[in-house]
Amino acid sequence: MVRLILLALVALCIVVVAICVVARLVAKPTSASEAKEDTMPDTFKTVAYVLLLMLMVGITTGLLAG
């Protein structure tokens, strides 16, 4: 069961990296004078937030702790 979860986690990481690479290739170049504070797209913010919530719930319920 742990191997299956690790395999799913690795697959998820590969998908996220692929999405980031494609997003970087598709993104239009910005000028250097623009603020670099908020460069993450809203979609990635939402995905990161959902994954963080899933991680917190998994740890507090003991699913990820063992």
CNS distance restraints for C-alpha pairs under 8 A (distance, minus, plus):
assign (resid   1 and name CA) (resid   5 and name CA) 6.41 0.50 0.50
assign (resid   2 and name CA) (resid   6 and name CA) 6.14 0.50 0.50
assign (resid   3 and name CA) (resid   7 and name CA) 5.99 0.50 0.50
assign (resid   4 and name CA) (resid   8 and name CA) 6.16 0.50 0.50
assign (resid   5 and name CA) (resid   9 and name CA) 6.15 0.50 0.50
assign (resid   6 and name CA) (resid  10 and name CA) 6.13 0.50 0.50
assign (resid   7 and name CA) (resid  11 and name CA) 6.13 0.50 0.50
assign (resid   8 and name CA) (resid  12 and name CA) 6.09 0.50 0.50
assign (resid   9 and name CA) (resid  13 and name CA) 6.19 0.50 0.50
assign (resid  10 and name CA) (resid  14 and name CA) 6.24 0.50 0.50
assign (resid  11 and name CA) (resid  15 and name CA) 6.26 0.50 0.50
assign (resid  12 and name CA) (resid  16 and name CA) 6.17 0.50 0.50
assign (resid  13 and name CA) (resid  17 and name CA) 6.13 0.50 0.50
assign (resid  14 and name CA) (resid  18 and name CA) 6.11 0.50 0.50
assign (resid  15 and name CA) (resid  19 and name CA) 6.14 0.50 0.50
assign (resid  16 and name CA) (resid  20 and name CA) 6.18 0.50 0.50
assign (resid  17 and name CA) (resid  21 and name CA) 6.17 0.50 0.50
assign (resid  18 and name CA) (resid  22 and name CA) 6.18 0.50 0.50
assign (resid  19 and name CA) (resid  23 and name CA) 5.98 0.50 0.50
assign (resid  20 and name CA) (resid  24 and name CA) 6.07 0.50 0.50
assign (resid  21 and name CA) (resid  25 and name CA) 6.23 0.50 0.50
assign (resid  22 and name CA) (resid  26 and name CA) 6.10 0.50 0.50
assign (resid  23 and name CA) (resid  27 and name CA) 5.85 0.50 0.50
assign (resid  30 and name CA) (resid  34 and name CA) 7.16 0.50 0.50
assign (resid  40 and name CA) (resid  44 and name CA) 6.60 0.50 0.50
assign (resid  40 and name CA) (resid  45 and name CA) 6.71 0.50 0.50
assign (resid  41 and name CA) (resid  45 and name CA) 6.43 0.50 0.50
assign (resid  42 and name CA) (resid  46 and name CA) 6.15 0.50 0.50
assign (resid  43 and name CA) (resid  47 and name CA) 6.23 0.50 0.50
assign (resid  44 and name CA) (resid  48 and name CA) 5.95 0.50 0.50
assign (resid  45 and name CA) (resid  49 and name CA) 6.06 0.50 0.50
assign (resid  46 and name CA) (resid  50 and name CA) 6.17 0.50 0.50
assign (resid  47 and name CA) (resid  51 and name CA) 6.13 0.50 0.50
assign (resid  48 and name CA) (resid  52 and name CA) 6.08 0.50 0.50
assign (resid  49 and name CA) (resid  53 and name CA) 6.23 0.50 0.50
assign (resid  50 and name CA) (resid  54 and name CA) 6.18 0.50 0.50
assign (resid  51 and name CA) (resid  55 and name CA) 6.10 0.50 0.50
assign (resid  52 and name CA) (resid  56 and name CA) 6.19 0.50 0.50
assign (resid  53 and name CA) (resid  57 and name CA) 6.13 0.50 0.50
assign (resid  54 and name CA) (resid  58 and name CA) 5.97 0.50 0.50
assign (resid  55 and name CA) (resid  59 and name CA) 6.14 0.50 0.50
assign (resid  56 and name CA) (resid  60 and name CA) 6.14 0.50 0.50
assign (resid  57 and name CA) (resid  61 and name CA) 6.03 0.50 0.50
assign (resid  58 and name CA) (resid  62 and name CA) 6.08 0.50 0.50
assign (resid  58 and name CA) (resid  63 and name CA) 5.12 0.50 0.50
assign (resid  58 and name CA) (resid  64 and name CA) 5.46 0.50 0.50
assign (resid  58 and name CA) (resid  65 and name CA) 7.89 0.50 0.50
assign (resid  59 and name CA) (resid  63 and name CA) 6.18 0.50 0.50
assign (resid  59 and name CA) (resid  64 and name CA) 5.26 0.50 0.50
assign (resid  59 and name CA) (resid  65 and name CA) 5.84 0.50 0.50
assign (resid  62 and name CA) (resid  66 and name CA) 6.27 0.50 0.50
